[in-house]
Structures are given as structure tokens and as C-alpha cells.
Amino acid sequence: MAAKHHSVAFEPHVTLLSLIEGQIDELKAALSKISDRFGPFRMTFSQLATGASFYQCCFVLGEEVPELMRLRKSVEEELSKCCELKLSNLKYMPHLSLLYADMTEREKEEALKFPASFTSLLDDSLFEVTSIDIYSTPLSDRSTKSWKCVAEIPLRGVPAFPAS
């Protein structure tokens, strides 16, 4: 999709919290405390959507499953003790981004018609959340080339679903 619309490719992800300023060691320590209280869980997606910003151009809305909402709240509470949080939007909207771009509303709607595999995300699709990853994402880099994962903290609590 990124190539078709002359945009940037990026790793699929569901953002818990963004615009955090702090030391990596402090972030890792805070998130490690949380990771013991949460086990892996699954989330589902409800509909294709578009947003007003470059970073929310086209996406799939995630269901507000209880595990995700509790994890998000715990992350925000724990990180606020050691880091500066610059919350741009107080209402959390779980989503899986599909395309980062500056487009008109018409272009966004057309982009979501391609390919049909996006609608398969809505058909009994489950996204397994198994870790909290910390990414360095300079917002000045719209190419995402400098974005990198600096830590991965596995969720070590009891899984919210049976083992398969």
C-alpha cells in the first residue's frame, strides 16, 4: 500500500502511548513492572477508517478490549512517574495504521478500497499482543527510516487466552 501511494513503509503496530520523553533505562524499568501484571492477549478490529493527520491517514480501528484498555492505562500511569508525557489526544483510539500520508479525503477513501485483504482484518482476525515495544520515532522523520525499536518488554503475566 505504501508503494502504491508513494508513501513510507513501517512495521505493523498498535500504539499504546506516544510523545514520551525520558531515558530508555527508566522507560524499560517502568514497563518491566507492568509486564509482570499483564499476560499476552488478543485484540480484534472493527472497521476501516481515516484520520486527519499524516500518521493516521488510513487505519483499522481496534476494539477497546478490556485487557488493552487496562494495559494502556497502566502504561500511562507508570510512565507519568518517570517521564514527560505529551498527550496530544486524551481519548485513546486503538488502531492499526495502514498508511502514513498527506491525502485528501477522496484519496483516503480510494486507498481503502485497495486491496481486499484489508477487509480480511475485520473478519474474525485476531492480533496477538505479546509485548510492549519502545520505539525511537523522531516526528521530524516522516520517512520513518530513523525509527527503531530500542527495547522489547514481553508481557509475562498469565495469558488472557488458552494456549493453542
Secondary structure, DSSP 8 states (H G I E B T S, - for coil): -TTTTT-------B-S---EES-HHHHHHHHHHHHTT---EEE-EEEEEE-SSGGGSEEEEE---HHHHHHHHHHHHHHTTTSEE--S-SS---EEEEE-----HHHHHHHHTS-THHHHTTSS--EEE-EEEEEE--TT-TT-TT-EEEEEEE--S--SS---
